[in-house]
Amino acid sequence: MSKNYDRREFLEGLLPCSVLLLGVAGPFATASRAEGEAAGEEGAEQGHYYAMGIQVDRCIGCGLCVKACKEENDVPREPFFFRTWVERYAMHRDGSVSVDSPDGGIQGFPPLEDEEKTDVVRSFFVPKLCNHCDNPPCVQVCPVGATYKSPEGVVLVDEDYCIGCRYCIQACPYGARYLDPRTHVADKCTFCYHRIKQGLQPACVEACPTQARVFGELHARSSPLERLRRQGALHVLKPELNTEPKVIYSNLDGEVR
């Protein structure tokens, strides 16, 4: 039995007690969040503070971004495991809205049925992923500090520390995390951290044929993301939660949550 497994098993045994005794769980979460915020401020001063923009009117629902993400990041092939996925929103004449995302949109979307076409006023596609919040609830609830924010503002998971308690999965308001069935630790989008550290674009951005996804630094005037921000009204998902997401949408309908 490995030392890593022994450590995880030991911490899992302690977890119920740490939840009951806030004096045990609290310091872990508070310290981790404070360290992440300090690191984020340092990264911002250095000019590396990343975010992603998504131009909804350009997304064609082809699923190439989902496929590229799975291949690049070794995401489990089974359904329901995604670091990024695409949803189709259909606005009906009676004011109702329907949403579908077959297998995360990885194979694209089937055409609407004939009866649906006559009832649908318009439809559009919305890519989704971890929002890499500046105020991430996942960091706050992690009892062992496994989830943290990098100096570049990217929210990451240290799989050597993660004990698979699923607290971060439950805390994420965007449904962007899952428990990897192979490693039994939390996993999610990392903005392809291993790529951006080398000056490359995330795999989903590189694969998009319509440039619906834009990636760059928030504090660099020459960044394509900054150019997008200057073009007009931009939105984030669930702004009322004050998570301060760093995935920013243009041309986003108010029905998207």
ChimeraX attribute file (.defattr): number of C-alpha atoms within 10 A of each C-alpha:
attribute: neighborCount
match mode: 1-to-1
recipient: residues
	/A:1	5
	/A:2	6
	/A:3	8
	/A:4	11
	/A:5	12
	/A:6	11
	/A:7	14
	/A:8	16
	/A:9	13
	/A:10	12
	/A:11	18
	/A:12	16
	/A:13	11
	/A:14	12
	/A:15	18
	/A:16	12
	/A:17	12
	/A:18	17
	/A:19	13
	/A:20	10
	/A:21	11
	/A:22	11
	/A:23	10
	/A:24	15
	/A:25	19
	/A:26	17
	/A:27	14
	/A:28	20
	/A:29	22
	/A:30	17
	/A:31	14
	/A:32	21
	/A:33	24
	/A:34	15
	/A:35	15
	/A:36	26
	/A:37	19
	/A:38	14
	/A:39	17
	/A:40	22
	/A:41	15
	/A:42	17
	/A:43	17
	/A:44	19
	/A:45	12
	/A:46	12
	/A:47	13
	/A:48	20
	/A:49	22
	/A:50	24
	/A:51	24
	/A:52	22
	/A:53	24
	/A:54	26
	/A:55	21
	/A:56	18
	/A:57	15
	/A:58	18
	/A:59	20
	/A:60	18
	/A:61	23
	/A:62	18
	/A:63	23
	/A:64	20
	/A:65	24
	/A:66	27
	/A:67	22
	/A:68	20
	/A:69	24
	/A:70	20
	/A:71	12
	/A:72	13
	/A:73	15
	/A:74	9
	/A:75	17
	/A:76	15
	/A:77	11
	/A:78	9
	/A:79	10
	/A:80	12
	/A:81	21
	/A:82	26
	/A:83	23
	/A:84	25
	/A:85	24
	/A:86	27
	/A:87	20
	/A:88	21
	/A:89	20
	/A:90	21
	/A:91	18
	/A:92	17
	/A:93	12
	/A:94	9
	/A:95	8
	/A:96	10
	/A:97	14
	/A:98	11
	/A:99	13
	/A:100	14
	/A:101	17
	/A:102	16
	/A:103	19
	/A:104	24
	/A:105	24
	/A:106	23
	/A:107	14
	/A:108	18
	/A:109	20
	/A:110	8
	/A:111	8
	/A:112	12
	/A:113	8
	/A:114	8
	/A:115	8
	/A:116	12
	/A:117	14
	/A:118	11
	/A:119	13
	/A:120	19
	/A:121	13
	/A:122	11
	/A:123	15
	/A:124	18
	/A:125	24
	/A:126	23
	/A:127	22
	/A:128	20
	/A:129	19
	/A:130	22
	/A:131	26
	/A:132	25
	/A:133	20
	/A:134	18
	/A:135	17
	/A:136	25
	/A:137	22
	/A:138	26
	/A:139	30
	/A:140	22
	/A:141	24
	/A:142	26
	/A:143	25
	/A:144	20
	/A:145	23
	/A:146	23
	/A:147	28
	/A:148	25
	/A:149	25
	/A:150	20
	/A:151	22
	/A:152	24
	/A:153	25
	/A:154	24
	/A:155	25
	/A:156	20
	/A:157	21
	/A:158	13
	/A:159	15
	/A:160	12
	/A:161	16
	/A:162	22
	/A:163	22
	/A:164	20
	/A:165	19
	/A:166	18
	/A:167	16
	/A:168	25
	/A:169	22
	/A:170	16
	/A:171	17
	/A:172	18
	/A:173	19
	/A:174	15
	/A:175	13
	/A:176	22
	/A:177	24
	/A:178	20
	/A:179	17
	/A:180	15
	/A:181	11
	/A:182	7
	/A:183	10
	/A:184	15
	/A:185	20
	/A:186	24
	/A:187	25
	/A:188	23
	/A:189	23
	/A:190	20
	/A:191	27
	/A:192	18
	/A:193	18
	/A:194	13
	/A:195	14
	/A:196	17
	/A:197	11
	/A:198	8
	/A:199	9
	/A:200	12
	/A:201	19
	/A:202	24
	/A:203	22
	/A:204	25
	/A:205	23
	/A:206	16
	/A:207	18
	/A:208	21
	/A:209	15
	/A:210	13
	/A:211	14
	/A:212	20
	/A:213	25
	/A:214	25
	/A:215	23
	/A:216	20
	/A:217	20
	/A:218	20
	/A:219	17
	/A:220	16
	/A:221	10
	/A:222	11
	/A:223	16
	/A:224	16
	/A:225	23
	/A:226	19
	/A:227	14
	/A:228	19
	/A:229	16
	/A:230	9
	/A:231	9
	/A:232	9
	/A:233	11
	/A:234	16
	/A:235	17
	/A:236	19
	/A:237	21
	/A:238	14
	/A:239	11
	/A:240	8
	/A:241	11
	/A:242	12
	/A:243	19
	/A:244	17
	/A:245	21
	/A:246	21
	/A:247	22
	/A:248	21
	/A:249	25
	/A:250	20
	/A:251	14
	/A:252	21
	/A:253	13
	/A:254	8
	/A:255	9
	/A:256	13
	/A:257	11
